[in-house]
Amino acid sequence: MESIALSCEVLVPLGIGAAVARYIAVVAHPLLREICGTEVRAAFWMRLTTVSVLLIPPAMTLGFAGSGSDGNLDRLLHRTLLLSLLGTLLAVGVVARVLFRSIPDVAKGPVP
């Protein structure tokens, strides 16, 4: 039972994180290219974003979900999904905040 619980606590958040990372990559990479100015810088920040969105949900799940030793698979799956979604929202929120602060204010004119 514990191996099933551990597999669930790792694979579910990784799947959710991978889906979200792929979803945001479509729009984030062109935005990063515009903000960063070069393809190399944009690729670096895109990779950092992807790693964050992939690893924060499993870290939260493994750190806070507890073990599946109580034998209740429904409760384990509920905690795993909840913590995975919270971890994904946290990672996306941090990335969005950093990107938002980097976007030049149109009212102030172009940034030198």
C-alpha positions in Angstrom: 0.0 0.0 0.0 2.8 2.4 0.8 4.4 2.0 -2.6 1.1 2.8 -4.3 0.7 5.9 -2.0 4.3 7.1 -2.8 3.7 6.6 -6.5 0.5 8.5 -6.3 2.2 11.3 -4.3 4.9 11.7 -7.0 3.2 10.9 -10.3 0.0 13.0 -9.8 1.8 16.3 -9.1 4.3 15.7 -11.8 1.6 15.1 -14.3 -0.3 18.2 -13.2 2.9 20.3 -13.3 3.9 19.0 -16.7 0.5 19.8 -18.2 0.6 23.4 -16.7 4.3 23.9 -17.8 3.4 22.9 -21.3 0.4 25.1 -21.3 2.2 28.2 -20.2 5.3 27.6 -22.3 3.3 28.5 -25.4 2.7 32.1 -24.3 5.5 32.6 -21.8 8.4 31.9 -24.2 7.6 34.7 -26.7 6.9 37.1 -23.8 10.2 36.2 -22.2 12.0 36.7 -25.5 10.6 40.2 -25.7 11.3 41.1 -22.0 14.8 39.5 -21.9 16.0 40.7 -25.3 17.9 37.6 -26.3 16.9 34.0 -27.0 19.5 32.6 -24.6 18.1 34.7 -21.6 14.5 33.8 -22.6 15.4 30.1 -22.7 17.1 30.2 -19.3 14.0 31.8 -17.7 11.7 29.5 -19.5 13.6 26.5 -18.2 13.6 28.0 -14.7 9.8 28.4 -14.9 9.4 24.9 -16.1 11.5 23.4 -13.3 9.6 25.5 -10.8 6.2 24.4 -12.0 7.3 20.8 -12.2 9.0 20.5 -8.9 7.0 22.6 -6.4 3.8 20.5 -6.6 5.6 17.2 -5.8 7.6 18.9 -3.1 4.5 20.2 -1.4 2.8 16.8 -1.8 5.7 14.8 -0.4 6.2 17.3 2.4 2.6 17.8 3.6 0.4 14.9 2.4 1.6 12.4 4.9 2.0 8.8 4.3 -0.6 6.4 3.0 -0.2 4.2 6.0 -3.8 4.8 7.2 -5.0 2.7 4.3 -7.5 5.2 3.0 -6.7 5.6 -0.7 -9.5 8.1 -1.2 -8.2 10.5 1.5 -4.6 10.1 0.1 -5.8 11.0 -3.4 -7.8 14.0 -2.1 -4.8 15.3 -0.2 -2.5 14.7 -3.1 -4.7 16.5 -5.6 -5.3 19.4 -3.2 -1.6 19.9 -2.5 -0.7 19.4 -6.2 -3.1 22.1 -7.2 -2.0 24.5 -4.4 1.7 23.9 -5.4 0.9 24.6 -9.0 -0.9 27.8 -8.2 1.9 28.9 -5.9 4.5 28.2 -8.6 2.5 29.9 -11.4 1.7 32.8 -9.1 5.4 33.4 -8.3 6.4 33.2 -12.0 3.5 35.5 -13.0 4.5 38.1 -10.3 8.1 38.1 -11.5 7.0 38.5 -15.1 4.5 41.2 -14.3 7.2 43.2 -12.5 9.5 42.9 -15.5 7.0 44.1 -18.1 7.7 47.8 -18.9 5.0 50.3 -18.1 3.6 51.6 -21.4 2.6 54.9 -19.8 6.2 55.6 -18.8 7.5 55.1 -22.3 10.1 52.6 -23.6 12.7 51.3 -21.2 16.3 52.2 -22.3 
